[in-house]
Amino acid sequence: MSQNHTGRSSQEDIEWCYDAVHRVSRTFSLTIAELDEPMARDICVGYLLCRVADTVEDAGHIPPAAQADLLRLYSRVLDPATDASVRAFDEAAAEWLPETRSADWEVVANAARAVGVFRSLETQSLDAIRGPVRELVDGMAMFVDRYADEGGLRIRTLDELEEYCWYAAGTVGTLVTGLVAPDATDAQREQMEDNARAFALLLQLVNVAKDAATDIEEENNVYLPLELLEEQGLDHDDVGDTNRVDALVPVIERVTDRAESYLDGAQRWLDAMPETRGNTLSAWAIPFLLAVGTIRELRARPADVIEEGNVKITREEVHAVCQQFVGEDDPAVADLRAKIRERPLHEY
């Protein structure tokens, strides 16, 4: 069994990657649990590479200039054409590691383990993962620079929100498409490429709508566009103010509308996906259907985004969705989407 410069076996680092994903993301844990090898490993590592950048971008205690520099260094680490080393990133990041580390910061502190596993992947996986991840990292650095004087992101327009969501989540659609494309037919590949953006934007816009209050409280980032806030006589500072709920609700609803507009495209992406290299429909249909359920809840109780901190579907419904894919035959995603849109799946 091969070893890296730390003396750990490569298998130990792979196992650490799986454990790390389970600690930082319940949703992505569900996805990876549905995949087989080598797709499970590729998605696990690709996700962790993105999570490093996301944690740095969300870190309110790091000055914007230092955030952007750290992100750009990290992007160079992932570029084989440069001589930037992961040790250089570790040293630069060490200055900003919190004294008490969350699971997210443990991933940043151990970025070398994720990068090491990434570099050990087969060429097809490296090529499919590297481009989308570096696009995400470079896009985040650009947005940090754009709002450096604000101390946090302050999205101005719906178009800019979609631009940000593309950098923050476009990786999902393009990365998965790239990993399965070599085994897809020309028609499948074209349909996935045409709709990868819809799948990514659906998931990220749902997150923006449901987490608007916690994003400003925990990250000092406001993703609700100023142009929508101004229509209600609000500005960015009003997001999260429980005294302005009535005015904020229409803004939450507008972002939810935009998320919902991508459901059809996201479903077309799912419909075209080949189940090769350990890929499965369930891995991506489950987050799609959970997004449908979250949109339903956002429609029913948008005020909870501000008053309760976010909007979630219940664990019972998450379990019911996952159970649909336990058997040998996949269910009809369109039918499940229609049912979940009306009421929680476990209530049928």
C-alpha positions in Angstrom: 0.0 0.0 0.0 1.5 3.4 -1.0 2.3 6.1 1.6 2.6 9.8 1.4 5.2 12.1 2.9 3.5 12.0 6.3 3.9 8.2 6.5 0.1 7.7 6.3 -1.1 5.2 3.8 -3.1 6.5 0.8 -6.0 4.3 2.0 -6.0 6.1 5.4 -6.3 9.5 3.6 -9.2 8.1 1.5 -11.0 6.9 4.6 -10.4 10.3 6.2 -12.0 12.0 3.2 -15.2 9.9 3.5 -15.4 10.6 7.3 -14.8 14.3 6.7 -17.7 14.6 4.3 -20.0 12.9 6.7 -19.0 15.4 9.4 -19.5 18.5 7.3 -22.5 17.8 5.1 -25.5 15.5 5.7 -26.9 16.2 2.3 -23.7 15.2 0.5 -23.3 12.3 2.7 -26.6 11.0 1.4 -25.3 11.5 -2.2 -22.0 9.7 -1.6 -23.7 6.8 0.2 -25.8 6.2 -3.0 -22.7 6.0 -5.2 -20.4 3.1 -5.9 -16.7 3.2 -6.7 -15.0 4.9 -8.4 -17.7 7.6 -8.6 -18.1 7.7 -4.8 -14.4 8.5 -4.3 -14.3 11.1 -7.1 -17.3 13.0 -5.8 -16.1 12.7 -2.2 -12.8 14.2 -3.0 -14.2 16.8 -5.4 -16.6 17.9 -2.8 -14.0 18.3 -0.1 -11.8 20.4 -2.5 -14.7 22.7 -2.9 -15.5 22.8 0.8 -12.0 24.1 1.6 -12.6 27.1 -0.6 -16.2 27.6 0.7 -15.0 27.7 4.3 -12.3 30.2 3.5 -14.8 32.4 1.6 -17.3 32.3 4.4 -14.8 33.2 7.1 -15.8 36.5 8.6 -12.6 36.7 10.7 -10.3 36.7 7.7 -9.8 40.2 6.0 -11.1 40.2 2.4 -7.6 40.7 0.9 -6.2 37.8 2.8 -9.2 35.7 1.9 -8.8 36.4 -1.8 -5.0 35.7 -1.6 -5.6 32.4 0.1 -8.2 31.4 -2.5 -5.9 32.3 -5.4 -3.0 30.3 -3.8 -5.3 27.3 -3.4 -6.3 27.5 -7.0 -2.7 27.5 -8.0 -2.1 24.4 -5.8 -4.7 22.6 -8.0 -3.0 23.7 -11.2 -0.3 21.3 -12.4 1.2 24.0 -14.5 2.3 26.0 -11.5 4.8 25.2 -8.7 2.5 26.2 -5.9 2.7 23.5 -3.2 -0.1 22.4 -0.9 2.3 22.9 2.0 2.4 26.6 1.1 -1.3 26.7 1.3 -1.2 24.9 4.7 1.2 27.5 6.0 -0.8 30.4 4.8 -4.1 29.0 6.1 -2.6 28.1 9.5 -2.6 31.8 10.5 -6.4 31.8 10.2 -7.4 28.5 11.8 -9.8 29.1 14.7 -8.6 28.0 18.1 -11.6 25.8 18.4 -12.0 24.1 15.0 -15.3 23.1 13.5 -15.6 20.2 11.2 -15.3 22.6 8.3 -12.0 24.0 9.6 -10.7 20.6 10.2 -11.1 20.1 6.5 -9.1 23.3 5.8 -6.4 22.2 8.2 -6.2 18.9 6.4 -6.4 20.2 2.9 -3.2 18.4 2.0 -5.0 15.0 2.6 -7.8 15.8 0.2 -5.3 17.3 -2.4 -3.2 14.2 -2.1 -6.0 11.8 -2.7 -7.1 14.1 -5.6 -3.7 13.8 -7.2 -3.8 10.0 -7.0 -7.0 9.7 -9.1 -7.0 8.4 -12.6 -6.5 10.9 -15.4 -10.1 11.0 -16.5 -11.2 11.9 -13.0 -8.4 14.5 -12.6 -9.4 16.2 -15.8 -13.1 16.2 -15.0 -12.7 17.5 -11.4 -9.8 20.1 -11.8 -11.5 22.6 -14.1 -14.8 23.0 -12.3 -13.2 23.2 -8.9 -10.7 25.8 -10.0 -13.5 27.8 -11.6 -15.3 27.7 -8.3 -12.2 28.8 -6.3 -11.4 31.6 -8.8 -15.0 32.8 -8.9 -15.1 33.0 -5.1 -11.9 35.0 -5.0 -13.3 37.4 -7.6 -16.5 37.9 -5.5 -14.4 38.5 -2.3 -12.4 41.1 -4.2 -15.6 42.7 -5.5 -17.0 43.3 -2.1 -13.8 43.8 -0.1 -14.8 47.2 1.1 -18.1 45.8 2.4 -16.6 43.2 4.7 -18.9 40.6 3.2 -20.8 39.8 0.0 -23.7 42.1 -0.8 -25.4 40.9 -3.9 -27.0 43.7 -6.0 -29.1 42.0 -8.7 -30.7 38.7 -9.6 -28.3 38.3 -12.5 -25.4 38.8 -10.1 -26.9 36.3 -7.7 -27.0 33.7 -10.5 -23.4 34.5 -11.4 -22.4 33.9 -7.8 -24.5 30.7 -7.6 -22.8 29.5 -10.7 -19.4 29.8 -9.1 -20.5 28.5 -5.8 -22.4 25.4 -7.2 -21.9 25.1 -10.9 -19.2 22.6 -10.0 -21.9 20.1 -9.1 -23.4 19.9 -12.6 -20.3 20.3 -14.7 -18.2 18.0 -12.6 -20.6 15.1 -12.6 -21.3 15.6 -16.3 -17.6 15.5 -17.0 -17.1 12.3 -14.9 -19.8 10.3 -16.7 -19.6 11.9 -20.2 -17.0 9.4 -21.6 -19.6 6.6 -21.1 -22.6 8.6 -22.3 -24.1 8.6 -25.8 -23.9 11.8 -27.8 -27.5 12.6 -27.0 -27.1 12.0 -23.3 -23.9 14.1 -23.2 -25.6 17.0 -25.1 -28.6 16.9 -22.8 -26.5 16.8 -19.6 -24.2 19.6 -20.8 -27.3 21.8 -21.8 -28.9 21.3 -18.4 -26.0 21.0 -15.9 -26.3 24.7 -15.1 -30.0 24.3 -14.2 -29.3 21.5 -11.7 -26.6 23.5 -10.0 -28.6 26.7 -9.8 -31.7 25.0 -8.5 -29.8 23.6 -5.5 -27.9 26.8 -4.7 -30.9 29.2 -5.1 -32.9 27.0 -2.8 -30.1 27.4 -0.2 -30.0 31.2 -0.7 -33.8 31.4 -0.1 -33.9 29.2 2.9 -30.8 30.4 4.7 -31.0 34.1 4.1 -31.1 35.1 7.8 -28.4 32.7 8.9 -26.1 33.7 6.1 -25.9 37.3 7.3 -25.7 36.3 11.0 -23.0 33.6 10.6 -21.0 34.8 7.5 -21.9 38.5 7.1 -23.0 37.7 3.6 -26.2 38.8 2.0 -27.3 37.0 -1.1 -30.8 38.4 -1.4 -30.4 40.9 -4.2 -30.5 44.6 -3.4 -32.8 45.3 -6.4 -35.5 43.1 -4.9 -35.0 44.5 -1.4 -35.3 48.0 -2.6 -38.7 47.2 -4.2 -39.9 46.5 -0.7 -38.3 49.6 0.8 -35.4 47.6 2.3 -31.7 47.3 2.0 -29.1 44.6 2.9 -29.0 45.6 6.5 -32.7 44.7 7.0 -32.2 41.0 6.1 -32.7 39.0 9.2 -34.6 41.8 11.0 -37.7 40.1 12.5 -39.5 43.4 12.5 -39.3 43.6 8.7 -40.7 40.1 8.0 -43.7 41.2 6.0 -41.5 43.2 3.6 -38.8 40.5 3.4 -41.3 37.7 2.5 -41.8 38.9 -1.1 -38.1 38.9 -1.6 -37.8 35.3 -0.3 -40.6 34.4 -2.7 -38.9 35.9 -5.7 -35.7 34.0 -5.1 -37.8 30.8 -4.6 -39.5 31.6 -8.0 -36.1 31.7 -9.6 -35.1 28.4 -8.1 -38.3 26.8 -9.1 -37.8 27.9 -12.7 -34.8 25.5 -12.9 -36.7 22.4 -11.9 -37.5 21.3 -15.5 -33.9 21.7 -16.6 -32.6 19.9 -13.6 -35.0 17.0 -14.3 -33.8 16.8 -17.9 -30.2 16.6 -16.6 -31.2 13.7 -14.4 -33.1 12.0 -17.2 -30.1 11.9 -19.4 -27.6 10.7 -16.8 -25.9 7.3 -17.5 -25.4 5.0 -14.5 -21.7 4.2 -15.2 -18.5 4.2 -13.2 -20.5 3.7 -10.0 -22.9 6.5 -10.7 -26.5 6.1 -9.8 -29.7 8.1 -10.4 -30.5 8.1 -6.7 -27.4 10.0 -5.8 -28.6 13.1 -7.7 -32.4 12.5 -7.7 -32.5 12.6 -3.8 -31.0 16.1 -3.5 -33.3 17.2 -6.5 -36.4 15.9 -4.7 -35.3 17.4 -1.4 -35.0 20.7 -3.2 -38.6 20.2 -4.4 -39.8 19.6 -0.9 -37.9 22.7 0.4 -39.5 24.8 -2.3 -42.9 23.6 -1.1 -42.1 24.6 2.4 -40.7 28.0 1.3 -44.0 28.6 -0.5 -46.0 27.6 2.6 -44.0 29.4 5.3 -41.5 32.0 3.9 -41.6 34.0 7.1 -39.9 31.2 8.9 -36.7 32.0 7.0 -36.5 35.2 9.0 -38.3 34.3 12.2 -36.9 30.8 12.7 -33.5 31.2 10.9 -34.2 28.9 8.0 -36.8 26.5 6.4 -36.2 22.8 6.4 -38.1 19.7 5.5 -38.5 17.0 8.2 -36.2 14.0 8.8 -39.3 11.9 8.2 -39.6 13.2 4.7 -35.8 12.9 4.0 -36.1 9.2 5.1 -39.2 8.7 2.9 -37.4 10.1 -0.2 -34.3 7.9 0.4 -36.5 4.8 0.8 -37.9 5.3 -2.7 -34.5 4.2 -4.1 -33.9 1.1 -1.9 -35.2 -1.4 -4.4 -33.6 -2.6 -7.6 -35.8 -0.5 -9.9 -35.6 3.3 -9.8 -38.9 5.1 -9.3 -40.2 7.7 -11.7 -38.6 11.0 -10.6 -41.3 13.0 -12.3 -44.1 11.3 -10.4 -42.2 11.8 -7.1 -41.6 15.4 -7.9 -45.4 15.9 -8.5 -46.3 14.2 -5.2 -43.7 16.0 -3.1 -44.7 19.4 -4.6 -48.2 18.8 -3.1 -47.3 17.5 0.4 -44.5 15.7 2.3 -43.9 12.3 0.9 -44.2 10.5 4.2 -47.8 11.8 4.5 -49.1 9.8 1.6 
